[in-house]
Amino acid sequence: MGLMSLFGTRTARPAAIPDTVLRPKGDSYVRIDGHDYPLRAWNLTGFTAAPFNGSLITKQRAKVEMVVRDIADLEGGLRLEGTVIVTHAGDGRLEARWMGLPTYKSRLLAAYFAQKTNVQH
């Protein structure tokens, strides 16, 4: 699944951002307003959580915490807090893109993503 199908829009993207979407195998979730929603897919630009029955709406900004704990993570997973823009909220699904992550968080996300894509290929 590419970025277009994950986030529903076609946007120009730098060549350095991979099209790969990862699906966690384990206890992974997105925490919004104290509620946890299962993380279904993620990549460097955002994530999909489902089922989702929260109050966020499309184009809304929100503070979230994404936790990826994959069964293959012997040394721990990824815990990332940040701001997202909701690209889809409905049909029991939330899709969102990261906005303005500080450099150290972007690097943490990229390193974990690179580790997971190397393991899965």
PyMOL commands that set and color helices and strands:
alter all, ss='L'
color gray80, all
select helices_A, chain A and resi 3-7+103-120
alter helices_A, ss='H'
color red, helices_A
select strands_A, chain A and resi 29-32+35-42+46-49+61-68+78-90+93-99
alter strands_A, ss='S'
color yellow, strands_A
deselect
rebuild
show_as cartoon
